[in-house]
Every structure is written in structure tokens, then in C-alpha cells.
């Protein structure tokens, strides 16, 4: 960090001596940085404030300044949040629903994209169109029939309803992102493989999948974020605590503990931390995926 | 080559699982929503076919139009705020040091669940202990607003976390578009004596106008579908002052068990979304635009 700052300063110095810009333009640049920094504070500070009150007692929240640091950090709030109110159970439910849905989505989407871009058949444009139209559908318009469909086949309050819904609703976006990448793979590769007597399945699993790992990673991350944060499906299809995810569980937990600010703060922090860690490690890929997946509103 | 790569069984095997999923979970439900809208049904008991009664009731339902109005108001705010994001993106694209870091910081709230955002901002808006009112009181404001409990300002209050959530997302989209502006064009303008402001507004802005149009669709249609944040923060209240189309549908179906009427609202939501998408594209597309 200090290295970065030093580099920045030396760059700045170089530029100033080089160009000898007027005071006015330097003031203007300063103003731009000020605007950008205020916006950065606006984006970050609420989360920092959440972290502060997650470590406070109620008394401190109600009496001390909201901008003060906790005098005696209540790490116990986190222990309380984790063990009470099933948060640990919800956490692991979220993890495995997310992973299962991401694996299914990417496998099915890769199958479809491979068939559409590499294989020869008549209806491929039509099938692609069906998936792309899916991008425009508001999921709330499907919610009531989905609920009664899952009820009829006995999948209400069953994790399968969640995993299948996540997969179906993420397929269009995933296929759209994969499509652009598949179109750049030269056909010579699989022509050579066919001449060598390779079967289609071998081409798919041994050539196409490994070649597309970078874009698979990007779509996987975007899918994970969407699934981890999803609310409506779980809130509608799942009744019992046993199968709730963190997003829905946190919501009902916070609803119960209306007045215990510390516990609420700690619970929210627990639900946010995995995403923040993923962001610190994978920010470039996340930025890339967000830009690629921008069609999803 | 062709015989291997056009094997019908393989194609079917690869395409059917995904097709079956979107067919059963997206397309059939869409059609069923329209049909359920013609039923008198509580979701469990007998279904009674009542034709277009629900739909004609919907046309005269002032609550539905109020919720639609709220949805469009949020859409309008969201569209207007695109100008702010665009301005920030243009600043970031003008050789700002650390632009990449700024963009990443702005994106952080977009990664959080709407539920976490809603819970956090309910606390920030808390009339007595929240961050905002504590600050206002310490600055000497006597009667700070009640924010989410005041029907007159609740929609504006809700819009603040919406900006907070989506700012980074749109800035990333604009950044990707601005990256595609050819360096030679900018350089040529600079040699001709254009100021940085002129370069931003006269050179870069026109070149990313097609992306700007796409984001208008995203912002407007995205707002029409808004649900999670409002459902968790206010539940559509106080006194239904923040009810939007999706929350109205959800309440009718899953709180009051009016599955028939709820479906009619859901179908109306679908139709409105499709019409708005089509309309904006029609109004903003010229034939030289890049098609998404």
C-alpha cells in the first residue's frame, strides 16, 4: 500500500513538473478527486457503520455517538448470531444450493452452447432465441404457477425446487456469456479431433470444456453471487427452517430480534463477509462478469 | 466431420435438459399466469373459471394503478440517475489515477443481497438511532424526517439505497463501453485543441450512446420488477405508500391467497415489461446501433 502511494506521488510530481499546468486546471483535477472520494465514502461508509454497531451493546448504540468506535468490542454478538437462530444451518444450506445450481447451470449451458455453435442442425436459431427471450422475463410473473407446479409434484419445502429454479433462470444469461466465447474457438481444433476418430462427447469434455475454463470461471462467479443473494424463490417455496438459505434466514432472524442491534449487525455481517472475501480475491473477474452479464436487470 | 457433428441423438441429449428446464419453469408458467388470471382460486381449493373478470377488475383497481405509478416513478428516478453515473464514468475515463480502484469500491454494494441492503438501510433510516437522524440531530435539526415511516417521503428514501446498490454496476458498464472508444479519436481531438470537457461530451459521449440506450432499458424495466428491497424494508407501507407492482402481486397471492387475482397482476406486469422494453428500443434505436 505504501509502495503504491509512493509511486502515485512520484507520478504526480513528474506530471506537474513536466506539464507545468495552471493553478486552475490543478484545482479542477483536485475537485474531481474530491467528488470521486465523496462518492467512495458514500459507498463504503454504511458498511463500516454496520461493522461498528455489530460490535456494540444496545446501550452503546442508543447512547453513544453512531460514529464512535465500540468501547469494548462485543465479539460475542457474532458467536450469538452464529449459534442462535440457525444461522450456521442457513449458511451451509446457502453454500450447497449455490454450488449445486452453479454446477448444473454451467454443465447444461455448456451443452446447449456447444450444440448451437459447433454442431449442425436446423432448429438451432430457434432454440437459441428461446433462451435469449428468457432474459427479458420478469420472474415474478412466473411465481404463482411455479408455486402451484412445485406443490403438485411435492417439491414445496424441498431444496430441489430451489436448485432447479436457480438453474432455469440463470441458463439464459450463462448461455449468452458462453456464446461469445465459443464463437471465437477455431473449428480446426475439432476437425482435427474428428479426423483422429474422436467422439462428440470426447470433444465436448476433453476439448470444449477445458478451452472455455476462463469464461466458465466468470459465469460461475456471477451465478454464485446471484444465487447466494436470491430471496423470492426461497421465501416462497421453503417453509421450514431446515431448508432456508442465509438470505431468507437472516431476514426472519432480524425480524425476530427487532431490538438487539448488536445481534442484527453481526448476523448481517456474517451474510456479507463471504461475498466481501470473494470480492477481494476475485474482483477483476467479478467486474468482467458484471459487465458481460449486464443484460440481466 | 459433418456426420459426426450432426448426430441427432447427441444434439437431443445436449439440448433437452436445459430446454426442459426453461420450458417447465419459465415458459409454461408464463402461459399459466395468464390462464390463472381467469380463475377465482385461493391456491388450494376448487378453481372457478370467471373469464376476464379479474382483468377488468384490475383495470378499475386504483391500488394497482397506484402501485404501477410507484414502479414507474422509481423507474424514472433510476433513469435520471444514469446521468450521474455517466458523469462519474466520464470523469474516471479522463486519465484519473486509481480509476480502477474507485470503480471497484463503487461496485461493492452491488454484490450484496437486496435483503442485507434493505436491513442495513432500515437501520440507517431508523428515526431515533439511525445514522442519518443522529447526524441531523447533532447538526441541530429539530424534527428530522421519519424516512420510511413517512408516507410522503418513503419512496424517495427507498431510492437512496437503490442508487447505493446500482451505481457501481452502471459505472462498470459505462467503463467497458468507454474502453472501446479508439485512442486515436481522442488523441486527434486533443491535437485539435479540445479541452478535456469537450472530449468527454463531444467525442466520448456520442460514441457510447448505444450503450447508454441499453442502460435506459435496464434501469426502467429493472425498476418495474423491483421487489426484494421494498418488500423487506417497508412491505409496501406505510399505508401502501411504497407498494409497487411486484409487491402488490406477492401480497395478493401469498398473504391474501387470491391466486387468481395475483396471477392477473403478474400477467399485467409481464405485459407492461414487454411493452416498455419494445417501446424504448423502438424510440431509441437507429439502424447503425449495435444490437444487443
Boltz contact constraints between the chains, C-beta under 6 A:
constraints:
  - contact:
      token1: [A, 8]
      token2: [B, 97]
      max_distance: 6.0
  - contact:
      token1: [A, 32]
      token2: [B, 91]
      max_distance: 6.0
  - contact:
      token1: [A, 36]
      token2: [B, 102]
      max_distance: 6.0
  - contact:
      token1: [A, 40]
      token2: [B, 105]
      max_distance: 6.0
  - contact:
      token1: [A, 43]
      token2: [B, 105]
      max_distance: 6.0
  - contact:
      token1: [A, 43]
      token2: [B, 106]
      max_distance: 6.0
  - contact:
      token1: [A, 46]
      token2: [B, 124]
      max_distance: 6.0
  - contact:
      token1: [A, 49]
      token2: [B, 131]
      max_distance: 6.0
  - contact:
      token1: [A, 50]
      token2: [B, 120]
      max_distance: 6.0
  - contact:
      token1: [A, 61]
      token2: [B, 129]
      max_distance: 6.0
  - contact:
      token1: [A, 62]
      token2: [B, 129]
      max_distance: 6.0
  - contact:
      token1: [A, 66]
      token2: [B, 131]
      max_distance: 6.0
  - contact:
      token1: [A, 66]
      token2: [B, 134]
      max_distance: 6.0
  - contact:
      token1: [A, 108]
      token2: [B, 17]
      max_distance: 6.0
  - contact:
      token1: [A, 108]
      token2: [B, 18]
      max_distance: 6.0
  - contact:
      token1: [A, 111]
      token2: [B, 14]
      max_distance: 6.0
  - contact:
      token1: [A, 112]
      token2: [B, 15]
      max_distance: 6.0
  - contact:
      token1: [A, 112]
      token2: [B, 18]
      max_distance: 6.0
  - contact:
      token1: [A, 115]
      token2: [B, 11]
      max_distance: 6.0
  - contact:
      token1: [A, 115]
      token2: [B, 14]
      max_distance: 6.0
  - contact:
      token1: [A, 115]
      token2: [B, 15]
      max_distance: 6.0
  - contact:
      token1: [A, 119]
      token2: [B, 5]
      max_distance: 6.0
  - contact:
      token1: [A, 119]
      token2: [B, 11]
      max_distance: 6.0
  - contact:
      token1: [A, 120]
      token2: [B, 2]
      max_distance: 6.0
  - contact:
      token1: [A, 120]
      token2: [B, 5]
      max_distance: 6.0
  - contact:
      token1: [A, 120]
      token2: [B, 6]
      max_distance: 6.0
  - contact:
      token1: [A, 121]
      token2: [B, 11]
      max_distance: 6.0
  - contact:
      token1: [A, 134]
      token2: [B, 22]
      max_distance: 6.0
  - contact:
      token1: [A, 134]
      token2: [B, 26]
      max_distance: 6.0
  - contact:
      token1: [A, 137]
      token2: [B, 26]
      max_distance: 6.0
  - contact:
      token1: [A, 138]
      token2: [B, 225]
      max_distance: 6.0
  - contact:
      token1: [A, 138]
      token2: [B, 269]
      max_distance: 6.0
  - contact:
      token1: [A, 138]
      token2: [B, 273]
      max_distance: 6.0
  - contact:
      token1: [A, 140]
      token2: [B, 246]
      max_distance: 6.0
  - contact:
      token1: [A, 141]
      token2: [B, 33]
      max_distance: 6.0
  - contact:
      token1: [A, 141]
      token2: [B, 266]
      max_distance: 6.0
  - contact:
      token1: [A, 141]
      token2: [B, 269]
      max_distance: 6.0
  - contact:
      token1: [A, 141]
      token2: [B, 270]
      max_distance: 6.0
  - contact:
      token1: [A, 142]
      token2: [B, 29]
      max_distance: 6.0
  - contact:
      token1: [A, 142]
      token2: [B, 30]
      max_distance: 6.0
  - contact:
      token1: [A, 144]
      token2: [B, 253]
      max_distance: 6.0
  - contact:
      token1: [A, 144]
      token2: [B, 259]
      max_distance: 6.0
  - contact:
      token1: [A, 144]
      token2: [B, 262]
      max_distance: 6.0
  - contact:
      token1: [A, 144]
      token2: [B, 263]
      max_distance: 6.0
  - contact:
      token1: [A, 144]
      token2: [B, 266]
      max_distance: 6.0
  - contact:
      token1: [A, 145]
      token2: [B, 29]
      max_distance: 6.0
  - contact:
      token1: [A, 145]
      token2: [B, 32]
      max_distance: 6.0
  - contact:
      token1: [A, 145]
      token2: [B, 33]
      max_distance: 6.0
  - contact:
      token1: [A, 146]
      token2: [B, 29]
      max_distance: 6.0
  - contact:
      token1: [A, 165]
      token2: [B, 25]
      max_distance: 6.0
  - contact:
      token1: [A, 167]
      token2: [B, 21]
      max_distance: 6.0
  - contact:
      token1: [A, 168]
      token2: [B, 21]
      max_distance: 6.0
  - contact:
      token1: [A, 168]
      token2: [B, 22]
      max_distance: 6.0
  - contact:
      token1: [A, 168]
      token2: [B, 25]
      max_distance: 6.0
  - contact:
      token1: [A, 168]
      token2: [B, 26]
      max_distance: 6.0
  - contact:
      token1: [A, 171]
      token2: [B, 18]
      max_distance: 6.0
  - contact:
      token1: [A, 171]
      token2: [B, 22]
      max_distance: 6.0
  - contact:
      token1: [A, 191]
      token2: [B, 1]
      max_distance: 6.0
  - contact:
      token1: [A, 194]
      token2: [B, 1]
      max_distance: 6.0
  - contact:
      token1: [A, 194]
      token2: [B, 4]
      max_distance: 6.0
  - contact:
      token1: [A, 200]
      token2: [B, 10]
      max_distance: 6.0
  - contact:
      token1: [A, 225]
      token2: [B, 111]
      max_distance: 6.0
  - contact:
      token1: [A, 229]
      token2: [B, 113]
      max_distance: 6.0
  - contact:
      token1: [A, 231]
      token2: [B, 115]
      max_distance: 6.0
  - contact:
      token1: [A, 231]
      token2: [B, 228]
      max_distance: 6.0
  - contact:
      token1: [A, 247]
      token2: [B, 113]
      max_distance: 6.0
  - contact:
      token1: [A, 247]
      token2: [B, 115]
      max_distance: 6.0
  - contact:
      token1: [A, 251]
      token2: [B, 115]
      max_distance: 6.0
  - contact:
      token1: [A, 254]
      token2: [B, 119]
      max_distance: 6.0
  - contact:
      token1: [A, 268]
      token2: [B, 116]
      max_distance: 6.0
  - contact:
      token1: [A, 268]
      token2: [B, 119]
      max_distance: 6.0
  - contact:
      token1: [A, 271]
      token2: [B, 116]
      max_distance: 6.0
  - contact:
      token1: [A, 272]
      token2: [B, 112]
      max_distance: 6.0
  - contact:
      token1: [A, 272]
      token2: [B, 116]
      max_distance: 6.0
  - contact:
      token1: [A, 275]
      token2: [B, 111]
      max_distance: 6.0
  - contact:
      token1: [A, 279]
      token2: [B, 111]
      max_distance: 6.0
  - contact:
      token1: [A, 283]
      token2: [B, 104]
      max_distance: 6.0
  - contact:
      token1: [A, 287]
      token2: [B, 172]
      max_distance: 6.0
  - contact:
      token1: [A, 290]
      token2: [B, 172]
      max_distance: 6.0
  - contact:
      token1: [A, 291]
      token2: [B, 172]
      max_distance: 6.0
  - contact:
      token1: [A, 291]
      token2: [B, 176]
      max_distance: 6.0
  - contact:
      token1: [A, 294]
      token2: [B, 173]
      max_distance: 6.0
  - contact:
      token1: [A, 297]
      token2: [B, 218]
      max_distance: 6.0
  - contact:
      token1: [A, 297]
      token2: [B, 221]
      max_distance: 6.0
  - contact:
      token1: [A, 297]
      token2: [B, 222]
      max_distance: 6.0
